[in-house]
Amino acid sequence: MNYYQSSAAKGNYGYRNRHLYVRSMERAAVNVYKTDSSYEMLVFAPGRIREHFNVEVKGNELIVSYTPPEGFQRPEWIKREYSRGGFVRTFTLDDTIDTTAISAKYVDGVLQVSLPVIPGKETVQHNIVIS
């Protein structure tokens, strides 16, 4: 499983790329861990409304997005380190994921997405010797 990463997420915060850094503040942070039978994705998005999330599979991509409701008030912030605005995150799924069995729930400000692995299709892992 892979995900696309913006320039800001890669650490390119130069003057010309400042807008990318500002946009990255609007993205929800994601952690992924592996269990014996699935990948578990935690999308940290407190203060959102469950019905405004969208989780969909298009081809081999998992798209997780949030659209704030119309009329969403945006105060004039004095300091802002967190945004409750919309976001889109895209992840590339390999053929080990059972896309028909993906499930999601929103609990305590965290969107929990379960990506079950097809039994017998686990990715083979091996170390590469560095010479």
C-alpha positions in Angstrom: 0.0 0.0 0.0 1.4 3.4 -1.0 0.2 7.0 -0.8 0.9 10.1 -2.8 2.8 12.8 -0.8 2.8 16.5 -1.6 6.0 18.5 -1.7 5.1 20.0 1.6 4.8 16.6 3.2 8.2 15.7 1.8 9.7 18.8 3.6 10.1 21.2 0.6 9.1 24.3 2.4 11.0 26.9 0.4 9.6 30.3 -0.2 8.3 29.4 -3.6 6.5 26.3 -2.1 5.1 28.1 1.0 1.5 27.6 -0.4 2.1 23.9 -0.3 3.0 24.1 3.4 -0.1 26.1 4.1 -2.3 23.6 2.2 -0.7 20.7 4.1 -2.1 22.1 7.3 -5.6 21.4 5.9 -4.8 17.7 5.3 -5.7 15.1 7.9 -2.8 13.2 9.3 -2.8 9.4 8.6 -1.2 6.5 10.4 -1.3 3.0 9.0 -0.4 -0.2 10.8 -0.6 -3.9 9.8 -2.3 -6.7 11.6 -2.2 -10.4 10.7 -5.3 -10.0 8.4 -5.5 -6.3 7.4 -4.0 -2.9 7.1 -5.6 -0.4 9.6 -5.7 3.2 8.6 -6.3 6.0 11.2 -7.2 9.3 9.7 -7.0 12.0 12.4 -9.8 14.4 11.7 -11.4 15.7 14.9 -14.3 18.1 14.8 -15.7 16.8 11.5 -19.2 15.4 10.8 -19.3 11.7 9.9 -21.8 12.2 7.1 -19.4 14.5 5.2 -16.6 11.9 4.8 -16.3 10.0 1.6 -14.3 6.7 1.3 -14.2 5.2 -2.2 -12.1 2.9 -4.4 -11.4 3.9 -8.0 -9.3 1.3 -9.8 -6.3 0.6 -7.5 -6.7 3.9 -5.5 -8.4 4.4 -2.2 -9.6 8.0 -1.9 -10.5 9.4 1.5 -12.0 12.9 1.5 -14.0 15.3 3.6 -16.2 18.2 2.4 -17.3 20.6 5.1 -21.0 21.5 5.1 -22.3 24.6 3.3 -22.2 27.7 5.4 -19.2 26.4 7.4 -18.1 29.4 9.4 -14.4 30.4 9.1 -13.4 32.8 11.9 -10.6 35.3 11.5 -7.9 33.3 13.3 -5.2 35.0 15.4 -3.3 31.7 15.4 -4.2 28.6 13.5 -2.4 25.3 13.7 -5.3 23.0 12.8 -8.0 23.2 10.2 -11.4 21.5 10.2 -11.7 22.2 6.5 -12.0 19.7 3.6 -9.2 17.4 2.5 -8.5 14.6 0.0 -6.0 11.8 0.6 -5.2 9.2 -2.1 -3.6 5.9 -1.4 -2.5 3.2 -4.0 -3.7 -0.3 -3.2 -1.9 -3.4 -4.4 -3.7 -6.6 -5.3 -3.4 -8.1 -1.8 -6.2 -5.8 -0.5 -9.8 -7.1 -0.7 -11.4 -3.9 -1.9 -14.9 -5.3 -1.6 -14.5 -5.8 2.1 -13.0 -2.4 3.1 -14.9 -0.8 6.0 -14.8 2.5 7.9 -16.1 4.1 11.0 -15.6 7.5 12.6 -15.0 7.3 16.4 -13.7 10.1 18.7 -12.4 12.3 15.9 -10.6 9.4 14.1 -11.8 7.9 10.8 -10.8 4.2 11.1 -10.5 2.4 7.7 -9.9 -1.3 7.7 -8.3 -2.8 4.6 -8.5 -6.6 4.7 -5.8 -8.6 3.1 -6.9 -11.5 0.8 -5.7 -14.7 2.5 -2.7 -16.2 0.7 -2.0 -13.0 -1.1 0.2 -11.3 1.5 3.1 -9.3 0.1 6.4 -11.1 0.1 9.0 -9.2 1.9 12.8 -9.7 1.7 15.9 -7.7 2.5 18.2 -6.2 -0.1 21.9 -6.5 0.6 23.6 -3.2 0.3 27.1 -3.5 -1.1 
